[in-house]
Amino acid sequence: MSPTTAAAADRASQGAAEGAAPWPHQIHCCAEACGYDIPPVTPIVEEHRLHQRICPCCQTVDRAALPADVESGGYSPRLTALVGTLGSTFHLSHLKIQRLLHEAFGVRISTGGISCIRRRLNSLLEQPVKEAHLWLQGQPILQADETIYPVGNADGNNPDGRAGWVWVLRNPLVTVFELGLSRSKAAAQQLIGDTSSAF
């Protein structure tokens, strides 16, 4: 270090020690390093034993009932929601959902169990989706579109294996998706509702 540089460094150090403002050419650096990690996950398993007795006189079976807040299928609302999200938003197959739940969360579940969860979700969400769709159809401004989408024949309504379509109807507040086997004008009218002047 040259004498001039050393003197400047001494003055800077002295000024900082006395609380003086740093020189314009002084640069104060602060380095930060963030490390992210996922905590270990252990599944919560609650066992409910339902005792039952048989009347020796009339042979009537009397069995205890599950608590009101316990799902009869054995799958909690949180696990049910996760299975639904993985299969819909992230388009994972039953086998991939099964593997992810086991490897990431330690949850062992059969593909049949996953099917049961998804059927239950379909039943639970059917009415809210209808209400959302009906509300959208009454709005003055809507956006609608469609794109090809594999629908399969799980419900038995597509035995010929026709190409499927996913329709979307939305406004800034609500979005509804609907699967169908047509992208015709009639399909669009059914989606949007009684807006014949728009066609």
Secondary structure, DSSP 8 states (H G I E B T S, - for coil): --HHHHHHHHHHHHHHHTT----TT--------------------------EEE-TTT--EEE----TTS-TTS--HHHHHHHHHHHHTS---HHHHHHHHHHHH-----HHHHHHHHHHHHHHHHHHHHHHHHHHHTSSS-EEEEEE---TTTTSS-TT----EEEEEE-SS-EEEEEES--SHHHHHHHH-S-GGG-
